[in-house]
Amino acid sequence: MRVIAGSQKGRRLRGPQGPGLRPTSDRVKEALFSILAPRIDHARFLDLYAGTGAIGIEALSRGAQAATFVEPHRASLRVLQANLQLCGLASKADVRACTAAAFLKRQTQAERPYDLVFADPPYDEIEDGLDLLSALGASAMIAPDCLVVLEHRSKLVVPPQVGGLVRLRQYRYGDTTLSMFSRQPEGDHSP
């Protein structure tokens, strides 16, 4: 695993440890950040299901102002902290040792809302990801023009609307799909 672009370009990151861990491939990460490029500079980035922190670290490397990493597993948290130290990005990071659902329940409002949210729940727990989208759509912690990205298995059918979030587009990369969501405009209640 490596940082693809920005201030940390080429930096090798420590990888995941343990069975069942599935880091986002470089191909998908590159595509994701090509999509996010116009929005990343000075953004507040929320990395749910952060794992080793590779996505949030990539966001910081490319100019995000700050990133919050949410990860409940101790082994992944140790790797995440080591990667932040390795890259010299710990001062721009807020690491939360809890589940994404617990984080959303505790954080009803951020001092400054998040501009970009990335969620990559375990593929066998995708219902949690859809519940998470619904909670995010109702939350004051995301900016009105926030872009929410859900990484999921391509064969999963993701509805066009989840709570207050509307799917804008999907990008398929083999077995992986990135579904992009934003808030439904005020007064628009169509799916």
VOVEX-592283 format. One line per 8 residues: their letters; for each residue x negated, y, z negated of N, C-alpha, C, O. Coordinates in steps of 0.1 Angstrom, whole numbers. Atoms other than C-alpha are relative to their C-alpha. Example, Ala and Ser with C-alpha at 12.3 -4.5 7.8 and 13.67 -1.06 7.14 Angstrom:
BEGIN
AS	-9,-12,0,-123,-45,-78,-9,12,0,-19,12,-7 ~ 9,-11,0,-137,-11,-71,8,11,-8,3,22,-9 .
// end
This chain:
BEGIN
MRVIAGSQ	-9,-12,0,0,0,0,-9,12,0,-19,13,-7 ~ 7,-12,-1,-12,34,9,9,12,2,20,11,5 ~ -7,-13,-3,-1,71,11,-3,3,14,-14,3,19 ~ 1,-2,-14,6,78,47,-4,14,4,-12,15,14 ~ 3,-14,-4,3,116,49,0,10,-12,4,6,-23 ~ 0,-10,10,-2,148,30,-13,1,-8,-23,-4,-3 ~ 12,-2,8,-27,157,3,-6,-13,-5,-18,-13,-8 ~ 6,13,4,-32,121,-7,-1,-10,11,-3,-22,9 .
KGRRLRGP	0,9,-11,-33,107,28,-12,-10,-1,-23,-7,-3 ~ 10,11,0,-51,73,30,-2,-6,-14,-9,-16,-15 ~ 2,5,14,-51,68,-8,7,-13,-2,18,-15,1 ~ -5,13,3,-47,32,-17,7,0,-14,1,5,-23 ~ -7,1,13,-21,25,-44,0,-14,-5,-1,-23,3 ~ -2,14,6,-18,-4,-68,13,-5,5,23,2,5 ~ -12,6,-5,8,-28,-55,8,-6,-11,4,-7,-23 ~ -9,6,9,37,-45,-72,-5,-13,-5,-13,-20,2 .
QGPGLRPT	4,12,6,32,-74,-95,13,-8,-4,22,-2,-9 ~ -12,8,4,56,-103,-100,8,-4,12,8,2,22 ~ -9,5,-10,81,-123,-80,12,9,2,16,15,-7 ~ -12,-7,-3,110,-107,-63,-2,15,3,8,22,6 ~ 2,-14,-2,94,-73,-59,-3,2,15,-10,-5,22 ~ 0,-2,-14,98,-58,-24,-3,15,2,6,23,3 ~ 2,-15,-3,80,-25,-17,5,3,14,5,-5,23 ~ -4,-5,-13,92,-4,11,-12,-1,10,-23,4,7 .
SDRVKEAL	10,2,-9,72,-12,42,-5,13,5,2,23,5 ~ 6,-12,-5,48,14,57,9,5,12,11,17,14 ~ -8,-4,-12,70,14,89,12,7,-5,16,18,1 ~ -13,-6,5,102,22,69,-4,13,-7,3,23,-5 ~ 4,-12,7,83,47,47,-3,12,10,1,23,8 ~ 4,-10,-10,69,65,78,13,6,6,14,18,8 ~ -13,-5,-6,104,67,94,8,8,-10,13,19,-6 ~ -7,-8,10,119,79,61,-5,14,-1,3,24,-1 .
FSILAPRI	6,-14,1,95,108,58,0,8,13,-1,20,12 ~ -2,-7,-12,99,117,94,14,6,0,16,18,4 ~ -14,-5,1,136,121,87,0,11,-11,7,22,-9 ~ 0,-10,11,129,140,54,-9,12,2,-8,22,-5 ~ 11,-10,-2,101,162,68,6,14,-1,-1,23,-8 ~ -4,-14,0,122,194,73,5,4,-14,6,16,-17 ~ -6,-3,13,135,192,37,-10,-2,-12,-7,1,-23 ~ 8,5,11,105,179,17,-8,11,-7,-10,11,-20 .
DHARFLDL	8,-10,6,85,211,11,7,7,-12,18,12,-10 ~ -5,-6,13,91,224,-25,13,-6,-5,20,0,-14 ~ -13,7,5,120,199,-30,-3,-6,-13,-14,-10,-17 ~ 0,8,13,128,183,-63,5,-14,5,16,-15,10 ~ -3,14,-6,128,145,-55,3,-9,-12,-4,-9,-22 ~ -4,10,10,145,118,-75,-2,-14,7,4,-17,17 ~ 3,14,-5,131,82,-70,6,-10,-9,1,-13,-20 ~ -7,10,8,156,57,-84,-5,-14,4,-7,-16,16 .
YAGTGAIG	6,13,-3,144,21,-87,-14,2,5,-18,-4,15 ~ 13,-5,-5,109,36,-84,-11,-11,2,-20,-9,10 ~ 10,10,-1,89,4,-88,-14,6,-2,-17,11,-13 ~ 14,-5,1,52,14,-82,-1,15,2,-12,20,0 ~ 0,-15,-2,62,50,-73,-5,4,14,-6,16,16 ~ 6,-4,-13,50,48,-37,9,10,8,3,19,14 ~ -8,-10,-7,80,67,-23,-1,14,-6,-3,24,1 ~ 1,-13,7,80,95,-49,-14,6,2,-16,18,3 .
IEALSRGA	13,-5,-2,42,98,-46,-2,5,14,-9,15,16 ~ 1,-5,-14,45,101,-8,7,13,1,2,22,8 ~ -7,-13,0,70,129,-14,-8,11,-6,-9,22,0 ~ 8,-10,6,47,147,-37,-12,3,9,-16,15,10 ~ 11,-2,-9,18,142,-13,3,9,12,-5,16,17 ~ -5,-8,-11,39,158,14,5,14,-3,11,21,5 ~ -3,-14,4,47,189,-6,12,1,-9,16,13,-11 ~ -11,-1,10,76,181,-29,-5,7,-12,-17,5,-16 .
QAATFVEP	4,-8,12,75,204,-59,-2,-9,-12,-11,-8,-20 ~ 0,9,12,83,177,-85,7,-13,4,16,-13,13 ~ -8,12,-3,95,141,-86,3,-7,-14,-6,-7,-23 ~ -4,8,11,114,121,-112,0,-14,4,6,-18,14 ~ 0,14,-3,107,84,-112,8,-8,-11,5,-6,-23 ~ -9,8,9,133,60,-128,-3,-14,2,-1,-20,13 ~ 4,14,-1,121,25,-135,1,-7,-14,-5,-2,-23 ~ -2,6,13,131,1,-163,-11,-11,-4,-12,-14,-16 .
HRASLRVL	9,11,3,104,-26,-160,-14,4,-4,-20,12,3 ~ 13,-5,6,73,-23,-181,-12,-2,10,-20,6,11 ~ 11,3,-9,49,-40,-156,0,11,11,-11,16,15 ~ -1,-10,-11,61,-16,-128,-4,13,-5,-10,21,2 ~ 3,-13,6,59,14,-151,-15,2,-2,-21,12,0 ~ 15,-1,2,22,6,-159,-6,3,14,-15,11,15 ~ 6,-2,-14,14,4,-121,4,14,4,-5,21,10 ~ -5,-14,-4,35,36,-115,-9,11,-7,-14,20,0 .
QANLQLCG	8,-10,7,16,55,-142,-15,0,5,-21,11,7 ~ 14,1,-5,-18,42,-129,-1,7,14,-10,14,17 ~ 1,-6,-13,-9,53,-94,1,15,0,-5,22,7 ~ -1,-15,1,1,88,-105,-13,6,-5,-17,16,0 ~ 13,-4,5,-32,91,-124,-10,0,11,-18,9,13 ~ 9,2,-11,-51,78,-94,1,11,10,-9,16,15 ~ -2,-10,-10,-36,104,-72,-1,14,-6,0,24,2 ~ 0,-14,6,-38,133,-97,13,7,0,13,19,1 .
LASKADVR	-13,-6,-2,-1,138,-95,9,-1,-13,21,2,-13 ~ -8,2,12,10,131,-131,6,13,-5,17,12,-11 ~ -6,-13,4,16,168,-138,12,4,7,20,12,2 ~ -12,-3,-8,43,169,-111,10,-11,-2,21,-10,5 ~ -8,12,1,59,137,-122,7,-1,-14,1,3,-24 ~ -8,3,12,86,129,-148,4,-14,1,12,-18,10 ~ -2,14,0,87,92,-155,10,-4,-11,8,-1,-22 ~ -11,5,9,119,77,-171,0,-15,0,2,-21,10 .
ACTAAAFL	0,15,2,117,42,-185,15,-4,-4,18,-7,-15 ~ -14,5,2,154,32,-180,5,-4,13,-1,-2,24 ~ -7,3,-12,178,19,-155,5,12,7,7,23,1 ~ -6,-11,-7,192,41,-128,13,4,-5,16,16,-7 ~ -13,-3,5,226,38,-142,-1,7,-14,7,17,-16 ~ 2,-7,13,214,48,-177,-5,14,2,0,23,-5 ~ 5,-13,-3,195,77,-163,12,10,4,13,21,-1 ~ -11,-8,-5,226,90,-145,10,4,-12,16,15,-12 .
KRQTQAER	-9,-3,11,247,87,-177,-5,10,-9,2,19,-14 ~ 7,-9,9,222,106,-197,-2,14,6,-1,24,-1 ~ 3,-12,-7,215,133,-171,12,5,7,13,4,19 ~ -12,-5,-7,248,150,-164,-4,12,8,3,15,18 ~ 4,-12,-7,229,181,-152,-14,2,-1,-20,1,-12 ~ 15,-3,0,193,189,-143,-1,15,-1,8,22,3 ~ 2,-15,1,179,223,-151,0,6,14,5,17,16 ~ -2,-3,-14,175,225,-113,3,-12,7,-4,-22,6 .
PYDLVFAD	-5,12,-7,194,200,-92,-10,-6,9,-19,1,15 ~ 9,7,-9,176,174,-71,4,4,14,16,4,18 ~ -3,-3,-14,173,182,-34,0,-13,9,7,-13,19 ~ 0,13,-7,165,146,-23,0,-11,-10,-6,-10,-20 ~ -1,12,8,174,113,-38,-3,-12,8,3,-14,19 ~ 2,13,-6,160,79,-28,3,-11,-9,-2,-11,-21 ~ -4,11,8,175,47,-41,-3,-13,8,2,-15,19 ~ 3,12,-6,161,13,-33,3,-11,-10,-6,-17,-16 .
PPYDEIED	-3,11,10,180,-12,-56,-4,-13,5,-5,-15,17 ~ 2,13,-5,171,-48,-55,11,-5,9,23,-2,7 ~ -10,4,-10,188,-63,-25,12,-9,-5,23,-8,-1 ~ -10,9,6,207,-88,-47,9,8,-10,18,2,-16 ~ -7,-8,9,220,-59,-68,6,12,7,7,23,1 ~ -5,-11,-8,234,-37,-41,13,7,-5,15,18,-3 ~ -12,-6,6,267,-32,-58,-3,11,-10,4,21,-11 ~ 5,-10,9,247,-13,-84,-3,13,8,0,24,3 .
GLDLLSAL	3,-11,-8,235,9,-56,12,8,5,12,20,5 ~ -12,-6,-4,270,16,-44,7,7,-11,12,18,-10 ~ -5,-7,12,281,24,-79,-8,13,-3,-2,23,-7 ~ 9,-12,2,251,47,-82,4,11,9,4,23,5 ~ -4,-11,-9,261,66,-51,13,7,-4,13,19,-3 ~ -13,-6,5,296,71,-65,-3,10,-11,2,21,-12 ~ 4,-9,11,281,85,-97,-8,12,4,-5,23,-1 ~ 7,-11,-5,257,107,-78,9,11,6,7,23,4 .
GASAMIAP	-9,-9,-7,285,122,-57,8,9,-9,12,20,-6 ~ -7,-7,10,302,133,-89,-9,8,-9,-4,15,-18 ~ 9,-6,9,271,146,-106,-4,14,3,-6,17,15 ~ 6,-13,-2,259,181,-111,-15,0,1,-21,10,3 ~ 15,1,-1,223,168,-110,-5,1,14,-17,2,16 ~ 5,-1,-14,222,169,-72,5,13,6,17,18,3 ~ -3,-13,-6,222,201,-52,12,-2,10,14,-13,15 ~ -11,1,-9,253,208,-30,-5,-5,14,3,-13,21 .
DCLVVLEH	4,5,-13,232,201,1,-10,-11,-1,-18,-14,8 ~ 9,11,3,213,172,-14,2,-11,11,13,-14,15 ~ 0,12,-8,204,143,9,-3,-12,-8,-14,-13,-15 ~ 2,12,8,208,109,-7,-3,-12,10,5,-14,19 ~ 4,11,-9,191,79,9,1,-13,-7,-5,-15,-18 ~ -1,13,6,200,43,1,-7,-10,10,-3,-11,22 ~ 7,10,-7,176,16,13,7,-14,-3,9,-17,-15 ~ -7,13,2,194,-18,18,-3,-10,11,-8,-6,21 .
RSKLVVPP	1,10,-10,195,-50,37,9,4,11,20,8,9 ~ -7,-4,-12,206,-45,72,14,-6,2,23,0,7 ~ -13,7,-2,234,-71,71,11,5,-10,22,1,-9 ~ -10,-5,10,251,-52,42,8,11,7,3,20,14 ~ -9,-11,-6,281,-31,54,2,10,-11,8,8,-22 ~ -1,-11,10,279,2,36,12,9,5,12,13,17 ~ -12,-8,-4,312,22,37,-4,14,4,-14,19,0 ~ 3,-14,-4,313,56,54,2,10,-11,-4,22,-9 .
QVGGLVRL	-2,-9,12,323,72,21,-1,-8,-12,6,-18,-14 ~ 1,6,13,313,63,-14,2,11,-10,-7,20,-12 ~ -2,-11,9,329,85,-40,0,13,7,7,15,17 ~ 1,-13,-6,321,121,-32,-11,1,11,-13,12,16 ~ 11,-1,-10,293,112,-8,5,-6,13,12,-16,14 ~ -4,4,-14,298,108,30,-13,-4,7,-23,2,7 ~ 11,5,-7,275,87,51,-2,9,13,8,10,21 ~ 3,-8,-11,258,109,77,-5,-9,12,-1,-7,24 .
RQYRYGDT	6,8,-10,238,83,96,-7,-12,-6,-10,-12,-18 ~ 8,12,4,221,49,94,-11,-2,10,-10,0,22 ~ 12,3,-8,186,40,106,-4,-15,-3,-6,-18,-15 ~ 3,14,2,179,3,111,-15,-3,4,-19,1,15 ~ 13,4,-2,144,-12,109,-1,-15,-3,-5,-18,-14 ~ 0,15,3,146,-50,112,10,-3,-10,22,0,-9 ~ -9,4,11,160,-63,80,4,11,-10,12,9,-19 ~ -2,-11,9,160,-29,63,8,11,7,5,14,19 .
TLSMFSRQ	-8,-12,-5,185,0,68,-1,11,-10,0,9,-22 ~ -1,-12,8,183,35,55,13,7,3,16,11,15 ~ -13,-7,-2,218,50,50,-1,13,-7,-5,15,-19 ~ 2,-14,5,218,88,46,14,5,-4,24,3,4 ~ -13,-6,5,246,105,25,-2,14,-4,-13,18,-8 ~ 0,-13,6,255,140,15,14,2,-6,23,-7,-4 ~ -13,-3,6,283,155,-5,10,3,10,7,10,21 ~ -12,-4,-8,317,158,11,2,14,-2,3,19,-13 .
PEGDHSP	-3,-14,2,324,194,18,13,3,-8,22,-5,-7 ~ -12,-4,8,348,211,-6,13,1,9,12,7,20 ~ -13,-1,-7,384,207,5,2,-10,11,13,-12,16 ~ -1,11,-10,376,179,30,1,-13,-7,-8,-18,-13 ~ -2,13,6,391,147,18,2,-12,10,7,-22,6 ~ -1,11,-10,389,127,50,-12,-9,-2,-22,-5,-7 ~ 11,10,2,367,95,49,-11,3,10,-21,-4,9 .
// end
